[in-house]
C-alpha cells in the first residue's frame, strides 16, 4: 500500500504543478506505483476543471469561463506536455531527414511550427469547451462527467506507448520510466479509469475511442521517429486531450443533438 501512496504522490508531482511538499524516493517500487497512478491523476485534473466550471459558470459568461478553464488546464500541468507538443511539431514540420529531426526536437529554441501548433491546439480546445459550456444544464451535467474522463484516458496513452514503442535513446526520463513499466501497471491504471466509465454509459464510447487514437499515434511515431522520448509522450497527452474533446463534441452534436 505504501508504494502506491508514494507512487501517487510521485505521479502527481511529475504530471502536475500542484505543490506537494513531500519527498518520494525515486526507486523501483515508487516508480511502479507512479505509473499505476497516471489515470488517477488524470481523473483528479479533470475533476478540478469540472468543479471550476460548475462554480464559475453561473457567475461569468461562457466565453470567459472557457478561457479560465484552458488557462487553469495549462497551469495545472505547467505547460509540460505543451512543450513536448511544440518540440515534436518543430521536428515534424521541418521535413528534415530523420537524424536532423531528432536534433531539432532537442533544440531549446522555439520555431514557427511550434508556435502554430500550440496556437491552433489551444484554439481548438477552447472551441470544444465553449460548445460544452453552452449546452442546457441537464445535458451539461452529463457532459462534465465525460469531460473528467478525458484527462484520465489521455494519461493512459503514454503508459501504452512506453510499453509498446522502443525508446530513441538508452537514457533520459522516458527510458527510466520504460524500465519499470509492465503489464501489471498497465492493467491497474486502466481498470481504475474503466471503473469510472461505468457511472455513465456515454463514457464507454470515449474510453474505447482512444484505441483508435493510440493505434494511429503509434503508427505515426514509428513512421516519423522510429521510437519515442519524453517530448513524444508529452505530445501524446496533448493530442489525446484534444481527441477526447473532439469525440465528446461528435457524440453530443450528432447523437444527442
C-alpha positions as CSV (number, residue, x, y, z in Angstrom):
1,X,0.0,0.0,0.0
2,X,2.8,2.4,0.9
3,X,4.3,2.1,-2.6
4,X,1.0,3.2,-4.2
5,X,0.7,6.1,-1.9
6,X,4.2,7.2,-2.7
7,X,3.6,6.4,-6.3
8,X,0.5,8.6,-6.5
9,X,2.4,11.5,-4.9
10,X,5.3,11.0,-7.3
11,X,2.9,10.9,-10.3
12,X,1.2,14.0,-9.1
13,X,4.5,15.8,-8.8
14,X,5.6,14.7,-12.2
15,X,2.3,15.2,-14.2
16,X,1.1,18.4,-12.4
17,X,2.4,21.6,-10.8
18,X,0.2,21.1,-7.7
19,X,2.6,21.9,-4.8
20,X,3.1,18.8,-2.6
21,X,5.9,19.3,-0.1
22,X,6.6,15.6,0.2
23,X,9.8,13.9,-0.9
24,X,9.2,10.5,-2.5
25,X,12.1,8.1,-3.2
26,X,13.0,7.5,-6.8
27,X,13.1,3.7,-6.6
28,X,11.5,0.7,-8.3
29,X,8.5,0.4,-6.0
30,X,7.5,4.1,-6.1
31,X,8.1,4.4,-9.8
32,X,5.8,1.4,-10.5
33,X,3.3,2.9,-8.1
34,X,3.5,6.2,-10.0
35,X,2.9,4.5,-13.4
36,X,-0.1,2.8,-11.9
37,X,-1.4,6.2,-10.8
38,X,-1.3,8.1,-14.1
39,X,-5.0,7.5,-14.7
40,X,-6.0,8.6,-11.2
41,X,-4.0,11.8,-11.6
42,X,-5.9,12.4,-14.8
43,X,-9.2,12.0,-13.1
44,X,-8.1,14.5,-10.4
45,X,-7.1,17.0,-13.1
46,X,-10.5,16.6,-14.8
47,X,-12.3,16.8,-11.5
48,X,-10.6,20.1,-10.7
49,X,-11.6,21.5,-14.1
50,X,-15.2,20.3,-13.8
51,X,-15.6,21.8,-10.4
52,X,-14.2,25.1,-11.6
53,X,-16.8,25.1,-14.5
54,X,-19.6,24.3,-12.0
55,X,-18.6,27.1,-9.6
56,X,-17.8,29.8,-12.1
57,X,-20.3,29.4,-14.9
58,X,-23.3,31.0,-13.1
59,X,-21.1,34.0,-12.4
60,X,-19.2,34.7,-15.6
61,X,-20.1,34.4,-19.3
62,X,-19.3,31.1,-21.2
63,X,-16.5,32.8,-23.2
64,X,-14.7,33.9,-20.0
65,X,-15.3,30.6,-18.4
66,X,-13.8,28.8,-21.4
67,X,-10.6,31.0,-21.3
68,X,-10.4,30.3,-17.5
69,X,-10.6,26.6,-17.9
70,X,-8.0,26.4,-20.6
71,X,-5.7,28.7,-18.6
72,X,-6.2,26.5,-15.5
73,X,-5.6,23.4,-17.6
74,X,-2.2,24.7,-18.7
75,X,-1.3,26.0,-15.2
76,X,-2.1,22.6,-13.6
77,X,0.4,20.9,-15.8
78,X,2.9,23.8,-16.0
79,X,2.8,23.6,-19.8
80,X,5.0,20.5,-19.6
81,X,3.0,18.5,-22.2
82,X,2.6,21.6,-24.4
83,X,6.4,21.9,-24.5
84,X,6.6,18.3,-25.9
85,X,3.9,19.1,-28.5
86,X,5.9,22.2,-29.6
87,X,9.2,20.3,-29.9
88,X,7.6,17.5,-31.9
89,X,5.8,20.0,-34.2
90,X,9.1,21.7,-35.0
91,X,10.7,18.4,-35.8
92,X,8.0,17.1,-38.0
93,X,7.3,20.4,-39.6
94,X,10.9,20.8,-40.7
95,X,10.6,17.9,-43.2
96,X,14.3,17.2,-42.4
97,X,16.0,13.8,-42.5
98,X,15.5,11.5,-39.5
99,X,18.7,12.4,-37.6
100,X,18.1,16.1,-38.1
101,X,14.6,15.8,-36.7
102,X,16.0,14.4,-33.5
103,X,18.4,17.4,-33.2
104,X,15.5,19.8,-33.9
105,X,13.3,18.2,-31.3
106,X,16.0,18.7,-28.6
107,X,16.7,22.3,-29.7
108,X,15.5,24.6,-26.8
109,X,14.7,27.3,-29.4
110,X,11.1,27.6,-30.5
111,X,10.4,27.5,-34.2
112,X,7.4,28.7,-36.3
113,X,5.9,25.2,-36.5
114,X,5.9,25.0,-32.7
115,X,4.1,28.4,-32.4
116,X,1.5,27.5,-35.0
117,X,0.9,24.1,-33.4
118,X,0.3,25.4,-29.9
119,X,-1.9,28.3,-31.1
120,X,-4.2,26.0,-33.1
121,X,-4.2,23.4,-30.4
122,X,-5.4,25.8,-27.7
123,X,-7.9,27.4,-30.0
124,X,-9.5,24.0,-30.8
125,X,-9.5,23.2,-27.1
126,X,-11.3,26.4,-26.4
127,X,-13.8,25.8,-29.2
128,X,-14.8,22.4,-27.9
129,X,-15.0,23.5,-24.3
130,X,-17.1,26.5,-25.3
131,X,-19.5,24.1,-27.0
132,X,-19.7,22.1,-23.8
133,X,-20.5,25.1,-21.7
134,X,-23.3,26.3,-24.0
135,X,-25.4,23.1,-23.6
136,X,-28.5,23.1,-21.4
137,X,-27.9,22.5,-17.7
138,X,-29.2,18.9,-17.6
139,X,-27.1,17.8,-20.6
140,X,-24.1,19.7,-19.4
141,X,-24.0,17.8,-16.1
142,X,-23.7,14.5,-18.0
143,X,-21.1,16.0,-20.3
144,X,-19.0,17.2,-17.4
145,X,-18.8,13.6,-16.1
146,X,-17.5,12.7,-19.6
147,X,-15.1,15.7,-19.6
148,X,-13.4,14.4,-16.4
149,X,-12.6,11.1,-18.2
150,X,-10.6,12.9,-21.0
151,X,-7.5,13.9,-19.0
152,X,-7.6,10.4,-17.4
153,X,-7.6,8.5,-20.7
154,X,-5.0,10.9,-22.1
155,X,-2.6,9.9,-19.4
156,X,-3.1,6.2,-20.1
157,X,-1.7,6.9,-23.6
158,X,2.0,7.4,-22.5
159,X,1.8,4.2,-20.5
160,X,0.8,2.1,-23.5
161,X,3.4,3.9,-25.7
162,X,6.1,3.3,-23.1
163,X,5.1,-0.4,-23.1
164,X,4.9,-0.9,-26.8
165,X,7.3,1.5,-28.5
166,X,11.1,1.5,-28.2
167,X,12.9,4.5,-26.8
168,X,15.0,6.6,-29.0
169,X,18.0,6.7,-26.6
170,X,19.0,4.5,-23.7
171,X,19.0,7.4,-21.4
172,X,16.7,10.1,-20.1
173,X,13.4,10.1,-18.1
174,X,11.4,8.2,-20.7
175,X,14.0,5.4,-20.7
176,X,13.8,5.2,-16.9
177,X,10.0,5.0,-17.0
178,X,10.2,2.3,-19.6
179,X,12.5,0.2,-17.5
180,X,9.7,-0.1,-14.9
181,X,6.6,-0.4,-17.0
182,X,4.9,-3.8,-17.1
183,X,1.6,-5.3,-17.9
184,X,0.7,-5.1,-14.2
185,X,1.0,-1.3,-14.2
186,X,-1.0,-1.0,-17.4
187,X,-3.8,-3.2,-16.2
188,X,-4.1,-1.4,-12.8
189,X,-4.1,2.1,-14.3
190,X,-6.6,1.1,-17.0
191,X,-9.0,-0.7,-14.6
192,X,-9.2,2.4,-12.3
193,X,-10.2,4.6,-15.3
194,X,-12.5,1.9,-16.7
195,X,-14.4,1.7,-13.4
196,X,-15.1,5.4,-13.6
197,X,-16.7,5.0,-17.0
198,X,-19.4,2.7,-15.5
199,X,-21.0,5.8,-13.9
200,X,-22.4,6.9,-17.3
201,X,-22.6,4.7,-20.5
202,X,-21.6,7.5,-22.9
203,X,-18.1,7.5,-21.3
204,X,-17.6,4.0,-22.7
205,X,-17.7,5.4,-26.2
206,X,-15.0,8.0,-25.3
207,X,-12.9,5.3,-23.4
208,X,-12.8,2.9,-26.3
209,X,-12.3,5.6,-28.9
210,X,-8.8,6.0,-27.5
211,X,-7.9,2.6,-29.1
212,X,-8.2,4.3,-32.5
213,X,-6.1,7.3,-31.4
214,X,-3.5,5.0,-29.8
215,X,-3.2,2.8,-32.9
216,X,-2.8,5.8,-35.2
217,X,-0.4,7.6,-33.0
218,X,1.9,4.6,-32.6
219,X,1.9,4.2,-36.4
220,X,2.8,7.9,-36.7
221,X,5.6,7.7,-34.1
222,X,7.2,4.7,-35.8
223,X,6.9,6.3,-39.3
224,X,8.4,9.6,-38.2
225,X,10.8,8.8,-35.4
226,X,11.1,5.0,-35.1
227,X,10.9,5.4,-31.3
228,X,9.7,7.6,-28.6
229,X,11.1,10.0,-26.0
230,X,9.7,12.4,-23.4
231,X,8.6,15.0,-25.9
232,X,6.6,12.5,-27.9
233,X,5.0,11.2,-24.7
234,X,4.0,14.8,-23.8
235,X,2.6,15.3,-27.3
236,X,0.5,12.1,-26.9
237,X,-1.1,13.5,-23.8
238,X,-2.0,16.8,-25.5
239,X,-3.2,15.0,-28.6
240,X,-5.2,12.7,-26.5
241,X,-7.0,15.5,-24.7
242,X,-7.9,17.2,-28.0
243,X,-9.1,13.8,-29.4
244,X,-11.3,13.2,-26.3
245,X,-12.9,16.7,-26.6
246,X,-13.4,16.0,-30.4
247,X,-15.2,12.7,-29.7
248,X,-17.3,14.3,-27.0
249,X,-18.3,17.0,-29.4
250,X,-19.1,14.4,-32.2
251,X,-21.2,12.4,-29.8
252,X,-23.1,15.5,-28.5
253,X,-23.6,17.1,-31.9
254,X,-24.6,14.1,-34.0
255,X,-26.1,11.7,-31.4
256,X,-27.8,13.7,-28.8
257,X,-28.2,16.9,-30.8
